[in-house]
Amino acid sequence: MPETRLRADAAALMPELRDLRRILHRRPETGFALPRTRAVVVAALDGLGLQITTGPDDFTSIVAVLHGSLPGPSVLLRADMDALRIDECTRLPFASEVPGAMHACGHDLHTAALVGAARLLSARRDEIRGSVVFMFEPGEEAGGGARRMIDDGVLTAGGTRVTAAYGIHVLPGVSGVFSTRRGALMAGANTLTVRVIGRGGHGSRPHQAVDPVPAAAEIVLALHAFATRRFSPFDPVTLSVTKMRASDVVNVIPDEASLGVTIRTLSTRSVDVLADELPVLVEGIAAAHGCRGEAEFRSVYPVTVNDPTAATYALTVLGDLFGPARVEELEHPAMASEDFSYVLNEVPGAFIFLGATPEGTDPATAEMNHSPRAIFDDGVLGEQSAALAALALSHLGASADRD
């Protein structure tokens, strides 16, 4: 397939995009306040003729708008900017220099690629019928960054409400292969916090205490059985007890024990069942042990649902740009979660995965996102930028090629 002009222009941006990604990777920031990251990104967007709005210091969002030369609809392209609270173990030459912070989920690539898309689209302003909204989001990992940006008006930043939204997320896989699916793409995220309150005492005299630990242990087993027995395998629920806390002293029976649970769902029906029934389960088991049980269920992210038409459209656009061997329609959704789901709840669009396993590493055994040893191939940045730009250009009726 002959290389399009868009891909050639994106390839020419590769050195600066790689440098930008590595600057971001070396100095990661977590949560909602990313002042260094914001400064680097705003500087990288300078000179492109964009209308840029930034959030306050405690929520350092960036919204950049490109108005085309002709009137038309608006389309949104998104990148998340925050890192994870993880100590990096990769030994890369540009590894994190910030203790307890690492770009272990590829947000540094997402941000650099969206800057690249802004450069490609700004150079094609005369062809664009409408506007492109570039959404640079803090706090995706912290929970709720997208929700706050929606509340702050990102969907109407171009002057009219966006009519489509797209995002691309790197993950282990054959480098340069794009994949997505129609309908549910990623699970909703929910949490359950459990407290089992008993009466503490000496570890040698359990008969004089009301030990909450056996009750908590039974609750762990019951929760896992609940997830596998209460739901259809065609509407699965993934539940993992990831935190347990009781006494800090080996010979002390504690007054209480606590559990932290992450739960992934693919339907609102599952969320309703979990919210109604898990507290009853916890309270009943705790009571059987003479304890008091408390359970708080919280829905964190909704299911990430691609608009079927937009997902098919994205696969077609990317297949035309890169060739059919570079796109894949996924059979099943992933059970990880993503707060771009909030955007797709409001606007038709699609979220797309991009394989980014470095050469010489087997994608099947590569460290997954959120691992302290996760490594992503920044050689995908040019094509990631081109893909985002092509989706916007096609949606706005412009050509991806420029003579």
Buried (B, 14 or more C-beta within 10 A) or exposed (E): EEEBBBBEBBBEBBEBBBBBBBBBBBBBBBBBBBEBBBEBBBEBBEEBEBBBBBBEEEBBBBBBBBBBEBEBBBBBBBBBBBBBBBEBBBEEEBBBEBEEBBBBBBBBBBBBBBBBBBBBBBBBBEBBBBBBBBBBBBBBBBBBBBBBBBEBEBBEBBEBEBBBBBBBBBBBBBBBBBBBBBEBBBBBBBBBBBBBBBBBBEBEEEEEBBBBBBBBBBBBEBBBEBBEEBBEEEEBBBBEBEEBEBBEEEEBBBBBBBBBBBBBBBBEEBBEBBBEEBBEBBBEBBEEBEBBBBBEBEBBBBBBBBBEEBBBBBBEBBBBBBEEEBBBEEEEBBBBBBBBBBBBBBBBBBBBBBBBBBEEBEBEEBBEBEBBBBBBBBBBBBBBBBBBBBBBBBBBBBBBBBE
